[in-house]
Amino acid sequence: MTKQNNATINLINSRRTIRAYNPKTLTQEEIDTIIQGAIRAPTAGNLMMYSIIQVSDQELKEKLVKTCDNQPHIAKAPLVLLFLADMQRWWDYFKVSKVKEKCNKIGKEFQTPQESDLLLACCDALIAAQNSVIAAEALGIGSCYIGDIIENYEIHREMFSLPKWVFPITLICFGYPKGDKNKISLTTRFPQKFIKFTNKYSRLSEENFNEMLRNDKRRIVDKEAENMGQQLYLGKLGADYSVEMRRSVKVALKEWLKKD
Ligand SMILES: Cc1cc2nc3c(=O)[nH]c(=O)nc-3n(C[C@H](O)[C@H](O)[C@H](O)COP(=O)(O)O)c2cc1C
């Protein structure tokens, strides 16, 4: 049993992704509260290795519908926030602070951002993003992550003038739910025992997988799929959007790692 009679816990447990929005615009106070929620999130070394772009231009939103795997709810969301893993701000500051010159002087190697910096900046950006989701939820405002923002890196870089050490890790649509959100059923999750281990990792057996998926509400819809494993691969990890994500992220990584 988990603790239930706590407003924050109840909020977390009753959140569901909202994809249909009431067109009512959000007030500046509501937007500021959502952004401030993001900004108060924990951040590695208190470095805030992320930036947030509010996408208010309707043309940009319409373009995102297409570049993010044709998702019309992006254009209908009253608030769209793009979360960027951002090392550029620090590198620009290090440049004005003459850090490279100082390193040369004291015989310390000056390293440009690498894979670990990108992963840490992604952690920062995503943790900030989730805090904004919870802050919105507390105001009764629904949200939907758009993971497809990691597709089409070259187009998004151009659309938002992103410099070299900035990577768009997630996009979030926000808005008051259209209709009663309680009518959207909560999605299922796997039982804790398959997700949380103690002290060491456990790989699962075929029997475990069958039990793990027993109460899953997803259905097999692909006519080629004979079981849920084949359905999830064909519908998600093997789908065209995943193939595009892999291509796009490879290009972004190459750019990130290119020597200045
Ligand atoms: C990283 C990430 C990427 C996601 N990308 C999308 C997306 O592109 N489009 C969408 O409609 N929902 C997207 N979602 C929402 C998930 O589909 C949703 O969280 C999941 O189905 C569970 O439903 P729930 O949030 O209502 O519990 C994404 C969620 C996460 C965390």
The ligand as an SDF file (V2000), in Angstrom:
LIG
                    3D

 31 33  0  0  0  0  0  0  0  0999 V2000
    9.8770   11.3710  -23.0170 C   0  0  0  0  0  0  0  0  0  0  0  0
    8.4100   11.2980  -23.3810 C   0  0  0  0  0  0  0  0  0  0  0  0
    8.0350   11.4650  -24.7020 C   0  0  0  0  0  0  0  0  0  0  0  0
    6.6790   11.4520  -25.0590 C   0  0  0  0  0  0  0  0  0  0  0  0
    6.3190   11.7380  -26.3460 N   0  0  0  0  0  0  0  0  0  0  0  0
    5.0060   11.8430  -26.6620 C   0  0  0  0  0  0  0  0  0  0  0  0
    4.6330   12.2830  -27.9600 C   0  0  0  0  0  0  0  0  0  0  0  0
    5.4600   12.5670  -28.8360 O   0  0  0  0  0  0  0  0  0  0  0  0
    3.3070   12.4220  -28.2180 N   0  0  0  0  0  0  0  0  0  0  0  0
    2.3460   12.1440  -27.2780 C   0  0  0  0  0  0  0  0  0  0  0  0
    1.1560   12.2980  -27.5910 O   0  0  0  0  0  0  0  0  0  0  0  0
    2.6700   11.7090  -26.0320 N   0  0  0  0  0  0  0  0  0  0  0  0
    3.9830   11.5660  -25.7080 C   0  0  0  0  0  0  0  0  0  0  0  0
    4.3450   11.2080  -24.4330 N   0  0  0  0  0  0  0  0  0  0  0  0
    3.3150   10.8860  -23.4430 C   0  0  0  0  0  0  0  0  0  0  0  0
    3.2610    9.3740  -23.1990 C   0  0  0  0  0  0  0  0  0  0  0  0
    2.6690    8.7630  -24.3170 O   0  0  0  0  0  0  0  0  0  0  0  0
    2.4750    9.1090  -21.9210 C   0  0  0  0  0  0  0  0  0  0  0  0
    3.1540    9.6750  -20.8250 O   0  0  0  0  0  0  0  0  0  0  0  0
    2.3080    7.6120  -21.6880 C   0  0  0  0  0  0  0  0  0  0  0  0
    1.5060    7.0300  -22.6880 O   0  0  0  0  0  0  0  0  0  0  0  0
    1.6830    7.3220  -20.3230 C   0  0  0  0  0  0  0  0  0  0  0  0
    0.4520    7.9970  -20.2240 O   0  0  0  0  0  0  0  0  0  0  0  0
    0.1640    8.9980  -19.0190 P   0  0  0  0  0  0  0  0  0  0  0  0
    1.1590   10.1190  -19.0690 O   0  0  0  0  0  0  0  0  0  0  0  0
   -1.2530    9.5020  -19.2820 O   0  0  0  0  0  0  0  0  0  0  0  0
    0.2640    8.2160  -17.7660 O   0  0  0  0  0  0  0  0  0  0  0  0
    5.6880   11.1910  -24.0710 C   0  0  0  0  0  0  0  0  0  0  0  0
    6.0930   11.0140  -22.7410 C   0  0  0  0  0  0  0  0  0  0  0  0
    7.4280   11.0730  -22.4020 C   0  0  0  0  0  0  0  0  0  0  0  0
    7.8220   10.9050  -20.9570 C   0  0  0  0  0  0  0  0  0  0  0  0
  1  2  1  0
  2  3  1  0
  2 30  2  0
  3  4  2  0
  4  5  1  0
  4 28  1  0
  5  6  2  0
  6  7  1  0
  6 13  1  0
  7  8  2  0
  7  9  1  0
  9 10  1  0
 10 11  2  0
 10 12  1  0
 12 13  2  0
 13 14  1  0
 14 15  1  0
 14 28  1  0
 15 16  1  0
 16 17  1  0
 16 18  1  0
 18 19  1  0
 18 20  1  0
 20 21  1  0
 20 22  1  0
 22 23  1  0
 23 24  1  0
 24 25  2  0
 24 26  1  0
 24 27  1  0
 28 29  2  0
 29 30  1  0
 30 31  1  0
M  END
$$$$
